[in-house]
Amino acid sequence: MKSIKTLITSTALSTALLFSGLVPTMADDHTENKQRIVQTYTFKVDAGHGDAFSDGMKAYWACVKENGGENYWSAWVPVTGPLGEYYYRSQTMNWADMDADSPAGETCGDTFTDQVMPHVASMSSEIETLMPETYIASEGDVKIVRLISFDFDSPSKAYAMIKEMVAGSKASGRKGILWLGHNTGADKWDATVAIMNSDFAGLEPDSVGFWDMQAEHHGEEKAMKMRKDWMANTLDSSSRIVRHAESIGYEAPEE
């Protein structure tokens, strides 16, 4: 296992989900039809330590940047759901990238240990797979993301239905949708959809609802069957909203 000194930058890996989702940012361009591995670290910060944690992360990323760190992580904070959490997301094309060393992470390890960890109550890591065939590019910078997570009875049925639903959304002109899959055990799989927006106004209900989009593309009868099958195959679901916290992340410079 990597030491805490290299925990954040020791991989070339952000979502959910929301968070998910999630990249280096949830707004990243996934037009290439290639599968990606997305990793999220969740930090639960002690009550009243949010500002100190943020200052520590800023100091750590400043050190990483000064030392030429090239592993980029986007930061997200909850608008709904558990507060006091911070999500850091990154991506890689393959598992082998996770073996890569991080000289910048090693050099700046003491900064992370001394200025970040004293404010952290707990932390966890999650790995998901980005499904490029389900990605619909967003318009503008992504600042607000609604993450909806689903547990399924039959993963294979769910995957087939997701592809059908994305086809309906694309045909309707809906922008800013990304699905992430998560293996939870043998023959078990859940998924999170990230609905990306440039501001809170984007959360307003669409004039055309989701299932109405499906009806326009697939026809009313098939859309009703899709909805019934989706609900029957869904064991549980949850929703939350996250906000991009650019000032405490470390993201690739714009080209």
C-alpha positions, -999 to +999 in steps of 0.1 A: +000+000+000+012+035-008+021+057+022-001+086+032+026+109+018+018+097-017-019+089-013-034+117-033-008+120-061+006+085-063-018+076-091-025+091-125-061+089-117-126+122-108-172+113-096-199+099-089-207+114-081-214+134-085-203+121-075-195+117-091-190+117-105-174+129-118-122+131-150-099+154-141-132+173-138-167+162-144-166+186-173-138+168-190-142+160-227-149+123-232-155+124-269-130+095-274-149+062-273-126+047-247-134+033-213-118+052-184-111+044-147-123+070-124-111+073-087-127+093-060-113+101-025-138+112+001-125+132+030-148+136+060-135+167+079-139+174+116-166+198+125-153+234+124-122+224+105-134+232+070-114+263+065-082+248+079-086+217+057-091+239+027-060+260+035-040+228+040-051+214+006-042+247-011-007+246+005-003+209-006-013+216-042+009+246-043+038+224-033+029+198-059+026+224-086+060+239-076+075+204-079+060+197-113+032+174-103+012+162-133-015+141-117-046+163-116-076+161-092-108+181-093-125+190-060-162+189-052-182+197-021-218+186-013-248+210-017-272+182-005-264+150+014-237+147+041-220+180+047-184+184+058-172+161+030-148+169+002-145+148-029-114+146-051-117+129-085-093+119-111-091+094-140-067+071-159-070+050-191-058+018-174-049+001-141-012+001-148-011+039-144-018+033-107+016+018-103+033+050-113+055+068-088+048+105-079+080+124-070+060+155-063+037+136-039+068+122-021+084+157-019+052+173-006+041+145+017+050+163+049+028+192+039-001+168+034+006+150+067+010+182+087-015+206+072-043+184+059-046+151+079-050+168+114-084+180+102-096+148+086-119+125+106-120+097+080-113+091+044-123+065+018-116+056-018-139+044-046-131+033-082-157+034-110-157+029-147-167+057-170-189+045-199-180+066-229-209+055-250-232+071-224-215+105-224-233+136-238-211+166-237-221+196-216-223+232-228-200+256-209-181+250-177-196+224-153-201+239-118-231+220-104-237+183-108-268+162-097-257+127-090-283+099-090-272+064-080-289+032-087-286-004-073-298-030-098-312-065-096-298-074-131-267-054-141-269-067-177-305-055-181-296-021-166-267-016-189-288-023-220-315+001-207-290+028-200-278+028-236-314+030-248-321+059-225-290+078-236-301+074-272-334+090-263-317+118-244-293+125-273-321+127-298-339+152-276-309+175-275-303+171-238-267+181-229-244+172-200-250+135-191-224+110-180-228+075-165-203+058-142-204+020-134-193+005-101-186-032-095-198-040-060-191-078-060-195-109-081-223-103-106-231-071-088-230-036-104-245-003-097-243+030-116-244+067-111-256+092-136-241+127-135-263+155-148-240+184-154-249+221-153-231+254-154-251+269-126-280+262-102-305+275-127-297+244-147-314+223-120-348+238-129-371+211-144-368+207-181-398+217-202-397+182-216-393+155-188-369+126-190-395+100-199-411+123-223-378+125-241-378+087-243-414+087-257-404+112-284-375+090-296-387+054-289-425+059-290-450+061-262-455+024-258-419+015-256-411+044-233-438+032-209-423-003-210-388+011-205-399+030-174-417-001-159-387-023-166-363+003-151-383+006-119-387-032-116-349-037-120-340-009-095-335-021-059-326+013-045-317+048-056-304+080-040-297+115-052-274+144-042-260+176-056-223+186-056-205+219-064-172+223-081-146+237-056-119+247-080-098+267-055-089+236-035-083+212-064-054+207-087-065+207-123-047+206-156-039+240-171-060+251-200-043+246-233 
